[in-house]
Structure formats: structure tokens, C-alpha cells
Amino acid sequence: MKICFAVLKDEGVESTVYNHFGSAPAFVVVNTEKNDVFTVVNRDADHIHGACNPMKAIGGTEVDAVVVGGIGAGALTGLNSRGIKVFKATGTTIKDNLALFSENKLPELTIDRTCAGHAGGCAHH
């Protein structure tokens, strides 16, 4: 399974998970089957607020899930339409969140828990 984590700075599995998908400078992708980790620079970081293209952001990288502090409705819908589930980070680092993910302890983000005017389930302000 390939899990994509939004990060401020690439520090491998010790990277801190970033608080918002669209404005994350980079994404660390962990392939749990191959025990492989690689980084993708956000290719859509300069989008207009609310107009994030999630597949452009992750450079078309095929992933099965995304873990992030918060995400807008458009990005969530775009990811979900491709069969990609999005989960709210509850741990600090990728390593913390991988452990929680493997135990099914990360809540899945739904349209009612997205960033809308920086309210609700959004962690970025």
C-alpha cells in the first residue's frame, strides 16, 4: 500500500505531518509492501485558495491513501473520486501515524470534516 503524507520538510519517516494538504511544500510516500520511502515536491503549491488539484500536487503519483492534518473539500473530492481515502493525522510524525494507521486508529476525513473557512476539522489557520 502506498500512503502519502503531507510534510513541511522531508525527514523520512521522522517528518512532521503538515497541517494542510494543498499548501504542503512536499509529500512523503511510504510503500508499506516494499518498505520504500520517497518524496514528491508539491507541484500545485501556487494554486488559488480552494482550487487545489490534488493529483497535480502529488505529481500524478499513484497512492492508496493520504494522511494530513487538514484538507479542503475540492482536494478531498478529487482524491476520493480516484479511490484514494484521506485520513486525519493524529500523531506528530509519519512514523507515529503509520503505527496508528496500521491499527485502524486514524479517522477518515469526509466532506463534512474538511477545511471550510478554517473551521471544522481543519488544523491549519
N, C-alpha and C positions, 0 to 999 in steps of 0.2 A: 504494500500500500504506500502511495506517495502522499505525504502530508506536508502542506505548505504553511509556513509560519511567517507572518509579517514581522519584520525586525527593523530597529533603528540602525544597528551596526552588526555586521557578520562576525560572530564569535563562536561559530559552530553551534553545538547543542547547548552551550552556555549562554547563547544570545538571549537577551531580554525580549520577550514578545511585545511588539509595538501595539499602541492603543487604537490605531485606526488603519484599516486596510488601504484605502485609497491614497493616503499620504505617507505610507511607509516607504522609506528610502530603498529597502530591499526585502527580499523574501528568501528564507532558507527552506529548502525542500529536503525532507528526510524520506528516504526509501526504506521502509521498515523491513522489507523482504531481503534487500541486498545489503542492508546496514551501510548505506551510502548517504552522504550529505553534500548538497551543492547549493550555490547561491545564485539568485537571479536579481539583477538591478530592476527597480520599478520603472518600466518603460512608459508609464502613463502618469507619472507624478505631477505633471504640469496641467492636468485636466481642470476644467471648470468645476467648481464645487457642485457635487450632485451628479456629475456626468462621467464618473469613473467607468472605464472599460476594463473589467477585471481580467479578461484574457489577454488584453494588450499589456496590462500591468505586469503579469507574470510571464510575458514573452511567449505566450502560446504553450507554455509548459503544461503537459497533461498531469493533473493531480486528482486524487480521490477526495481529499478533504482540505479545508483551510482552518487554521486556528489563529484567532486575532482578538484583540481587546474590544473592538467595535467595528461596525461596517454599515455603510449606507444601504438603503433599500434597493437602489439600482444595481449596485455591485452584488448584493446578496441574490437578487433575482437572476442576474446574469450568470452567476456561478451555479445556482440551483438548476437553471434551465439546461445546464450541461451535465447534470447529475452529480455536481460537487456539493457536498454538505459543508456547512460552515459552523464552527464551534467556538464558543466564548472561552478565551484563555482565563483560567482561574489561578494558575501557577504563575511564577515570575519568568522562569526561563523555558526554553524549548524542552530541555531535559525534564523539568517539573511537569510540563503539560503533556509530554509523551507518556509519562507514567500514568497521569490521570486519564488520558485518552485510552490507554490500554486497559484500564479498569472501568471504562464507560462512565467516567465521572465528569466529563466536560459537557455542559449544556449546549444543545444545538440551537443556533440562532435562527429565529424565524422573523418574518416580516414585521411583526409587532414588537420585536426587540432590537430594531436597527437604530442607527443614528438618524434622528429627525430633529433638526434644530438643536442638536447636542443634548437631547433628553433621553428618557427611557433607559435602555440597556447600554447606551454608548458611554465608553470610558474616556473619550477624547473631548477636550474642551478648549 
